[in-house]
């Protein structure tokens, strides 16, 4: 016997969950004779042996995943128009500003005056005797001096403050060809986000020699820094929120936009438990979010069944189950089921709005004006929107009648047709509202006081006068001004474009009664890469085996190769030449654990090794071309390599294979009836069995025998005599 030690590493998570140790014997002479062990022979057990090891344990798969449990009424739904280059957008803004200014002025004025006067008077007389005199000289002299001064001082102090806040939000759909039409419609919703991690548990049930995989989860309800108390509070909040199941759904008799707005207002005014806002496309919701949550429900159901009735062959190991509880799994199931149903309710609301929108067609005559009809239509539209906006903000005035719930019933002018080739048709519509308030105050006063004094003295021949005056004036002025303003604005628009020459779309445009965004309904046209709902696909094909139109054959061969002819036909209805990709579906060329057959075939196409997808030359409409396919038995022999069933050869539009688009027909009122459109492709299948001459099955022979032992950390001994020597490690 041979003894060896090996480092097994992590368990293998890919079926059949095994690792192989292959040994060849060289320089070995059997003690009892019968040489030849040193000559390894292909496709037999001579000189070789294989040990199959099954490793048990846990392997992390993904950490940091997050499921979303939504509110069923989104904040916004924005739809993508048809066409590979089309998109739509919505934006809104809110702003407020406040300013205030204050000023204080103080003034002080003083003045002082003083005047001095001095006078002298003299007369000279000549007298003759005592009584007769004659004036000879009369002299009067006076002088005045005036002195004055003043001062004027002022002080000013002013302060101002301005505060403004603006919030802008914008949302736009992708213009990717890979997500045309409804698949690219966007939903903005409130949601509860729950992180989780997944890991695979590989185990070998007792009494068996094959491994199985069970996927397990670990949920994170709060941040790592938070304690057990916060986690219990979060758990209780989620239990309370979803104790009655999923978030609500649209009433069956809903037909009024007033009812819709009432639901929207109630949902977001009463509920404050959401911890995130999500932006998801319809593709994300339908193909990622709902399946993700449904998988969580299935996982919880499986574990609950195992906890209540343990079956080793179908349940995870008991050691793994002990890491959770029935209450924990029931909690997880309830939350995941609510999330899946919540998203389904969101899609139901979306489908309902699509139907209600048909009561509100958008007339293209108001999009591009003409002197005859467009101007009048635009004026009427502006008047109606202005009055509705005024009424919303409490401004008096009667809004024009909208004719109830069907203001445009009977209109047939809401269709726009556009063709491919890269040009673009765009439309945008904006509304804004602004209010402003100004306020000012002023206060002023002044105080003036004065003092004056006059004095004069006169004697014979002399006079003296003096006057003194003073004045003080104080003034004070203060002013205060403030202003505030608030503004809101929103705009929506779309552009229609497609890069493929020859594509054509006829699109009816409606207005969503709840969100005011455009709703697009493709009614006819022709398209490609990818083909969109309600249009004729410009690319159509057939793939056949031989000239008899077969799509499946079953054959046996006594050689290691087999050849047959495939024929590719271009059935394009509009005369388009098309490039195609030819390839073998790798999932059909795999070993099948259930049947024990298949896998490992190699191929040639027209005598050239064919390992990957091959692009064909352009094939004209109505033409056909043929290829010779040669199939070779696996070079590396394995058990079951002699028989192969339903191996698929696929022809696909070269353009669509590069785009890898997701096209969905969401026109049905029930989301369960929506269909995902297949890419333009055709396939043929074949069964092939390699037999020995005379009809014997050409299988790998058996008889190898090998034993192995390891140290105390691993399996003690594994020994078997079968087609494949197996050991459990």
ZAMARGU-4260 file (C-alpha; in steps of 0.2 Angstrom, whole numbers, plus 5000, padded with zeros to 4 digits):
<rodrens>
0) 5000/5000/5000 | 5005/5018/4998 | 5005/5031/5012 | 5004/5049/5009 | 5000/5066/5017
5) 4991/5080/5009 | 4985/5098/5013 | 4966/5097/5008 | 4962/5116/5009 | 4944/5122/5009
10) 4930/5111/5003 | 4925/5112/4985 | 4909/5121/4983 | 4906/5116/4964 | 4897/5100/4962
15) 4901/5086/4964 | 4911/5094/4978 | 4926/5083/4977 | 4945/5084/4974 | 4955/5072/4965
20) 4973/5065/4969 | 4979/5056/4953 | 4994/5044/4955 | 5004/5035/4941 | 5016/5021/4945
25) 5034/5021/4939 | 5049/5010/4943 | 5037/4998/4952 | 5039/4979/4950 | 5025/4969/4958
30) 5032/4957/4970 | 5022/4943/4963 | 5026/4946/4945 | 5016/4953/4931 | 5025/4969/4926
35) 5019/4983/4915 | 5014/4995/4929 | 5027/5007/4923 | 5019/5008/4906 | 5004/5020/4908
40) 4991/5016/4896 | 4979/5029/4891 | 4960/5027/4894 | 4963/5012/4906 | 4968/5009/4924
45) 4984/5001/4920 | 4998/5010/4929 | 4987/5024/4937 | 4975/5026/4951 | 4964/5041/4957
50) 4959/5045/4975 | 4943/5055/4976 | 4943/5066/4992 | 4927/5074/4999 | 4931/5089/5011
55) 4918/5094/5024 | 4916/5112/5031 | 4910/5130/5028 | 4916/5141/5014 | 4912/5160/5014
60) 4903/5164/4998 | 4898/5183/4999 | 4898/5196/5013 | 4891/5213/5012 | 4875/5209/5003
65) 4859/5218/5007 | 4841/5214/5004 | 4828/5228/5002 | 4810/5228/5010 | 4801/5242/5001
70) 4787/5253/5004 | 4775/5249/4989 | 4771/5267/4984 | 4787/5274/4977 | 4793/5293/4979
75) 4795/5293/4960 | 4792/5282/4944 | 4802/5287/4929 | 4799/5278/4913 | 4812/5275/4899
80) 4806/5278/4881 | 4808/5264/4868 | 4824/5265/4857 | 4842/5260/4861 | 4848/5278/4864
85) 4832/5285/4872 | 4831/5292/4890 | 4820/5302/4901 | 4824/5313/4916 | 4816/5322/4931
90) 4823/5335/4942 | 4816/5346/4956 | 4823/5359/4967 | 4818/5369/4982 | 4826/5384/4989
95) 4823/5397/5003 | 4833/5412/5008 | 4832/5425/5022 | 4842/5441/5024 | 4842/5454/5038
100) 4851/5471/5040 | 4852/5483/5054 | 4859/5500/5055 | 4861/5513/5069 | 4866/5531/5066
105) 4871/5544/5080 | 4875/5562/5077 | 4881/5576/5089 | 4882/5594/5084 | 4889/5608/5095
110) 4891/5627/5091 | 4897/5642/5102 | 4897/5661/5098 | 4903/5676/5107 | 4903/5694/5102
115) 4911/5709/5110 | 4908/5728/5107 | 4917/5743/5113 | 4912/5761/5109 | 4920/5778/5113
120) 4912/5795/5109 | 4920/5812/5111 | 4914/5829/5107 | 4924/5846/5106 | 4916/5862/5109
125) 4922/5880/5108 | 4912/5891/5120 | 4911/5910/5121 | 4906/5914/5138 | 4896/5902/5149
130) 4882/5900/5137 | 4887/5900/5120 | 4896/5885/5113 | 4900/5879/5096 | 4904/5860/5092
135) 4920/5859/5084 | 4922/5840/5083 | 4911/5825/5086 | 4920/5808/5087 | 4912/5791/5089
140) 4922/5776/5088 | 4915/5758/5090 | 4922/5741/5088 | 4914/5723/5087 | 4923/5707/5088
145) 4913/5691/5085 | 4920/5674/5088 | 4911/5657/5084 | 4916/5639/5083 | 4906/5622/5081
150) 4909/5604/5079 | 4899/5590/5071 | 4902/5571/5074 | 4892/5556/5069 | 4893/5537/5071
155) 4886/5523/5061 | 4885/5505/5065 | 4877/5492/5053 | 4876/5473/5052 | 4868/5461/5039
160) 4865/5443/5038 | 4860/5432/5023 | 4855/5414/5024 | 4850/5403/5009 | 4847/5384/5006
165) 4845/5376/4990 | 4841/5357/4987 | 4841/5349/4970 | 4837/5332/4965 | 4838/5324/4948
170) 4834/5307/4941 | 4838/5300/4924 | 4836/5283/4915 | 4850/5275/4906 | 4852/5276/4888
175) 4859/5259/4886 | 4854/5248/4872 | 4855/5233/4884 | 4841/5239/4895 | 4828/5246/4883
180) 4810/5251/4886 | 4801/5245/4902 | 4816/5236/4909 | 4825/5253/4911 | 4810/5261/4920
185) 4816/5268/4937 | 4808/5267/4954 | 4813/5278/4969 | 4807/5270/4985 | 4809/5271/5004
190) 4815/5254/5011 | 4822/5244/5025 | 4840/5238/5021 | 4846/5222/5029 | 4864/5216/5027
195) 4868/5198/5026 | 4882/5186/5021 | 4881/5169/5013 | 4892/5153/5016 | 4891/5136/5009
200) 4891/5121/5020 | 4899/5105/5012 | 4894/5089/5021 | 4894/5070/5018 | 4879/5062/5026
205) 4882/5047/5036 | 4881/5031/5026 | 4885/5039/5009 | 4900/5043/4999 | 4894/5058/4990
210) 4894/5076/4996 | 4880/5089/4996 | 4880/5108/4998 | 4869/5118/5010 | 4869/5137/5009
215) 4867/5146/5025 | 4866/5165/5030 | 4871/5177/5043 | 4860/5193/5045 | 4867/5210/5052
220) 4853/5221/5058 | 4863/5234/5066 | 4881/5241/5064 | 4895/5231/5072 | 4898/5244/5085
225) 4880/5243/5091 | 4876/5232/5106 | 4863/5218/5108 | 4851/5230/5115 | 4851/5240/5099
230) 4849/5224/5089 | 4834/5219/5099 | 4826/5236/5097 | 4828/5234/5078 | 4822/5216/5078
235) 4806/5222/5087 | 4804/5237/5075 | 4804/5225/5060 | 4792/5213/5069 | 4780/5227/5073
240) 4781/5234/5055 | 4779/5217/5046 | 4768/5208/5059 | 4753/5209/5047 | 4763/5205/5031
245) 4769/5215/5017 | 4767/5234/5014 | 4750/5238/5007 | 4744/5236/4989 | 4733/5246/4977
250) 4715/5244/4980 | 4706/5234/4967 | 4694/5248/4962 | 4707/5262/4962 | 4703/5274/4947
255) 4706/5291/4953 | 4722/5301/4955 | 4715/5309/4971 | 4715/5292/4979 | 4732/5289/4973
260) 4739/5305/4980 | 4729/5301/4997 | 4738/5284/4998 | 4755/5292/4995 | 4752/5306/5008
265) 4746/5293/5021 | 4761/5281/5018 | 4775/5294/5020 | 4766/5304/5034 | 4763/5289/5046
270) 4779/5279/5043 | 4796/5284/5049 | 4804/5266/5050 | 4812/5267/5033 | 4831/5268/5034
275) 4836/5270/5016 | 4830/5276/4999 | 4833/5265/4984 | 4834/5268/4966 | 4830/5252/4956
280) 4826/5248/4938 | 4812/5237/4934 | 4825/5224/4929 | 4833/5225/4946 | 4816/5223/4955
285) 4810/5209/4944 | 4826/5199/4941 | 4837/5203/4956 | 4827/5209/4971 | 4811/5198/4971
290) 4821/5182/4967 | 4834/5187/4981 | 4820/5188/4994 | 4811/5173/4988 | 4827/5163/4990
295) 4828/5169/5008 | 4810/5163/5010 | 4815/5146/5003 | 4830/5145/5014 | 4821/5149/5029
300) 4807/5136/5025 | 4820/5123/5022 | 4829/5126/5039 | 4812/5126/5048 | 4808/5110/5040
305) 4824/5102/5046 | 4823/5109/5063 | 4806/5101/5065 | 4810/5085/5056 | 4828/5082/5054
310) 4833/5071/5039 | 4852/5069/5037 | 4852/5067/5018 | 4842/5083/5014 | 4847/5094/5029
315) 4863/5103/5034 | 4873/5095/5048 | 4866/5096/5065 | 4881/5107/5071 | 4876/5120/5058
320) 4858/5120/5063 | 4863/5123/5081 | 4869/5140/5076 | 4851/5146/5073 | 4834/5144/5081
325) 4816/5142/5075 | 4811/5159/5081 | 4826/5167/5071 | 4821/5158/5055 | 4803/5162/5057
330) 4808/5180/5059 | 4819/5179/5043 | 4805/5171/5033 | 4792/5184/5038 | 4804/5199/5033
335) 4809/5191/5017 | 4791/5187/5012 | 4786/5204/5016 | 4800/5211/5005 | 4795/5200/4990
340) 4777/5204/4991 | 4781/5223/4994 | 4791/5224/4977 | 4777/5214/4969 | 4764/5227/4975
345) 4776/5241/4969 | 4775/5233/4951 | 4756/5231/4953 | 4755/5250/4957 | 4766/5253/4942
350) 4755/5243/4930 | 4739/5252/4937 | 4747/5269/4934 | 4751/5264/4916 | 4733/5260/4913
355) 4726/5276/4921 | 4738/5286/4911 | 4729/5282/4895 | 4716/5295/4902 | 4730/5308/4900
360) 4737/5308/4883 | 4751/5321/4880 | 4747/5330/4863 | 4762/5332/4852 | 4754/5348/4845
365) 4758/5356/4862 | 4776/5350/4861 | 4781/5357/4844 | 4770/5373/4841 | 4763/5377/4824
370) 4754/5394/4820 | 4738/5385/4817 | 4736/5373/4832 | 4751/5373/4842 | 4751/5390/4849
375) 4733/5389/4855 | 4737/5372/4862 | 4752/5379/4871 | 4743/5394/4878 | 4729/5383/4885
380) 4741/5371/4893 | 4751/5385/4901 | 4735/5393/4907 | 4729/5377/4915 | 4746/5373/4923
385) 4747/5390/4930 | 4730/5390/4938 | 4733/5373/4945 | 4750/5379/4952 | 4742/5395/4959
390) 4728/5385/4968 | 4741/5373/4975 | 4749/5388/4984 | 4733/5396/4990 | 4732/5410/4977
395) 4714/5414/4972 | 4707/5410/4955 | 4697/5397/4947 | 4707/5384/4938 | 4701/5379/4920
400) 4690/5363/4920 | 4700/5347/4916 | 4684/5337/4912 | 4685/5326/4927 | 4696/5311/4926
405) 4697/5310/4907 | 4702/5328/4902 | 4708/5322/4885 | 4696/5307/4882 | 4695/5303/4863
410) 4711/5312/4858 | 4721/5303/4845 | 4735/5315/4843 | 4747/5309/4856 | 4758/5298/4845
415) 4776/5302/4840 | 4785/5291/4827 | 4804/5292/4826 | 4817/5282/4816 | 4834/5275/4820
420) 4851/5282/4815 | 4857/5291/4830 | 4846/5307/4828 | 4837/5313/4843 | 4819/5320/4847
425) 4819/5329/4864 | 4806/5337/4875 | 4807/5345/4892 | 4794/5354/4902 | 4797/5365/4918
430) 4787/5373/4931 | 4793/5385/4945 | 4785/5395/4959 | 4793/5409/4969 | 4787/5419/4983
435) 4796/5434/4992 | 4792/5444/5007 | 4801/5461/5012 | 4799/5470/5028 | 4808/5486/5034
440) 4807/5497/5050 | 4815/5514/5054 | 4816/5525/5069 | 4824/5542/5071 | 4824/5557/5083
445) 4835/5572/5087 | 4837/5584/5102 | 4843/5602/5101 | 4847/5613/5116 | 4854/5631/5116
450) 4860/5645/5128 | 4862/5664/5124 | 4867/5679/5134 | 4868/5698/5130 | 4876/5711/5140
455) 4880/5730/5137 | 4887/5744/5148 | 4888/5762/5143 | 4894/5777/5152 | 4898/5795/5146
460) 4909/5793/5131 | 4911/5774/5133 | 4900/5758/5129 | 4904/5740/5131 | 4893/5725/5125
465) 4895/5706/5125 | 4884/5692/5119 | 4887/5673/5121 | 4878/5659/5113 | 4879/5640/5112
470) 4869/5625/5105 | 4870/5606/5106 | 4861/5595/5094 | 4860/5576/5096 | 4852/5564/5083
475) 4848/5545/5082 | 4842/5535/5068 | 4840/5516/5067 | 4833/5505/5053 | 4830/5486/5051
480) 4825/5477/5035 | 4822/5459/5032 | 4817/5449/5017 | 4813/5430/5014 | 4810/5420/4998
485) 4805/5402/4994 | 4806/5394/4977 | 4801/5377/4970 | 4805/5371/4952 | 4803/5355/4943
490) 4806/5349/4926 | 4804/5333/4916 | 4808/5328/4899 | 4813/5314/4888 | 4823/5311/4872
495) 4820/5298/4859 | 4834/5290/4849 | 4840/5274/4842 | 4857/5270/4834 | 4851/5257/4822
500) 4847/5263/4805 | 4831/5256/4799 | 4823/5255/4816 | 4806/5263/4818 | 4795/5266/4833
505) 4777/5273/4834 | 4775/5278/4852 | 4759/5285/4861 | 4764/5297/4876 | 4753/5299/4891
510) 4755/5308/4908 | 4756/5298/4924 | 4742/5305/4935 | 4752/5303/4951 | 4770/5308/4947
515) 4767/5319/4931 | 4780/5310/4922 | 4778/5303/4904 | 4772/5286/4901 | 4777/5278/4884
520) 4767/5265/4875 | 4774/5257/4859 | 4761/5252/4847 | 4770/5247/4832 | 4787/5248/4823
525) 4802/5238/4818 | 4818/5236/4828 | 4834/5226/4831 | 4848/5224/4843 | 4838/5221/4853
530) 4820/5219/4846 | 4808/5228/4857 | 4790/5224/4862 | 4776/5227/4850 | 4788/5229/4835
535) 4793/5217/4821 | 4810/5210/4824 | 4821/5214/4810 | 4832/5199/4813 | 4825/5181/4812
540) 4834/5165/4808 | 4834/5146/4808 | 4847/5133/4812 | 4845/5115/4806 | 4855/5099/4805
545) 4857/5093/4787 | 4845/5096/4773 | 4830/5088/4781 | 4826/5102/4793 | 4830/5092/4808
550) 4834/5101/4825 | 4839/5086/4834 | 4848/5070/4830 | 4854/5054/4840 | 4869/5045/4834
555) 4882/5031/4838 | 4899/5030/4832 | 4913/5017/4833 | 4927/5030/4831 | 4932/5044/4842
560) 4925/5057/4831 | 4909/5061/4822 | 4904/5074/4809 | 4888/5082/4803 | 4882/5097/4794
565) 4872/5112/4801 | 4863/5125/4790 | 4860/5143/4795 | 4846/5152/4787 | 4842/5171/4787
570) 4823/5173/4788 | 4824/5192/4791 | 4807/5199/4786 | 4813/5216/4780 | 4828/5211/4769
575) 4842/5214/4782 | 4859/5205/4780 | 4864/5199/4797 | 4880/5193/4806 | 4878/5178/4818
580) 4888/5170/4832 | 4890/5151/4832 | 4895/5142/4848 | 4892/5127/4858 | 4883/5130/4874
585) 4896/5125/4888 | 4882/5120/4900 | 4877/5106/4889 | 4894/5099/4888 | 4896/5095/4907
590) 4897/5079/4917 | 4879/5075/4923 | 4880/5069/4941 | 4862/5061/4940 | 4865/5051/4924
595) 4884/5048/4926 | 4887/5053/4908 | 4893/5068/4897 | 4906/5082/4897 | 4923/5085/4889
600) 4919/5085/4871 | 4930/5095/4859 | 4924/5102/4842 | 4930/5108/4825 | 4920/5119/4813
605) 4925/5117/4795 | 4941/5108/4801 | 4946/5122/4812 | 4947/5120/4831 | 4931/5127/4839
610) 4934/5133/4856 | 4924/5149/4857 | 4910/5159/4849 | 4913/5161/4830 | 4906/5176/4821
615) 4900/5172/4803 | 4901/5183/4788 | 4886/5194/4784 | 4872/5182/4778 | 4859/5191/4766
620) 4841/5189/4769 | 4833/5173/4762 | 4851/5165/4760 | 4858/5150/4769 | 4875/5144/4773
625) 4882/5127/4780 | 4895/5122/4792 | 4903/5105/4795 | 4904/5101/4814 | 4916/5088/4820
630) 4914/5081/4838 | 4929/5073/4846 | 4928/5061/4861 | 4936/5069/4877 | 4955/5068/4877
635) 4956/5066/4895 | 4946/5050/4899 | 4933/5049/4913 | 4919/5038/4918 | 4904/5042/4907
640) 4914/5050/4893 | 4906/5038/4880 | 4888/5045/4881 | 4882/5063/4878 | 4864/5069/4878
645) 4856/5086/4872 | 4872/5095/4868 | 4867/5112/4861 | 4874/5122/4846 | 4867/5139/4846
650) 4866/5153/4833 | 4863/5170/4839 | 4862/5188/4832 | 4880/5195/4833 | 4873/5212/4838
655) 4862/5206/4852 | 4876/5195/4859 | 4886/5210/4861 | 4872/5220/4869 | 4866/5206/4881
660) 4850/5215/4882 | 4835/5213/4894 | 4819/5216/4885 | 4802/5214/4895 | 4784/5216/4889
665) 4776/5224/4904 | 4760/5229/4895 | 4749/5217/4905 | 4740/5224/4920 | 4745/5209/4931
670) 4764/5209/4933 | 4763/5190/4934 | 4758/5190/4916 | 4773/5200/4910 | 4785/5191/4898
675) 4804/5192/4895 | 4808/5192/4877 | 4821/5180/4871 | 4836/5186/4861 | 4836/5182/4843
680) 4843/5165/4842 | 4841/5147/4836 | 4848/5130/4842 | 4850/5112/4837 | 4854/5098/4849
685) 4862/5081/4847 | 4865/5064/4857 | 4881/5055/4853 | 4887/5038/4860 | 4904/5031/4857
690) 4904/5012/4855 | 4917/4999/4853 | 4917/4989/4836 | 4903/4977/4837 | 4892/4989/4847
695) 4900/4987/4864 | 4899/5003/4874 | 4916/5011/4874 | 4918/5015/4893 | 4933/5017/4904
700) 4938/5001/4912 | 4938/4998/4931 | 4949/4988/4943 | 4961/5000/4951 | 4964/4998/4969
705) 4972/5010/4981 | 4973/5013/5000 | 4979/5028/5009 | 4981/5034/5026 | 4984/5051/5034
710) 4989/5058/5051 | 4977/5060/5066 | 4970/5076/5060 | 4962/5068/5045 | 4954/5052/5040
715) 4962/5037/5046 | 4960/5026/5031 | 4950/5026/5015 | 4949/5011/5004 | 4938/5006/4990
720) 4938/4995/4975 | 4927/5004/4962 | 4928/5013/4946 | 4934/5028/4955 | 4943/5025/4972
725) 4934/5036/4984 | 4939/5042/5002 | 4930/5054/5013 | 4942/5067/5021
</rodrens>
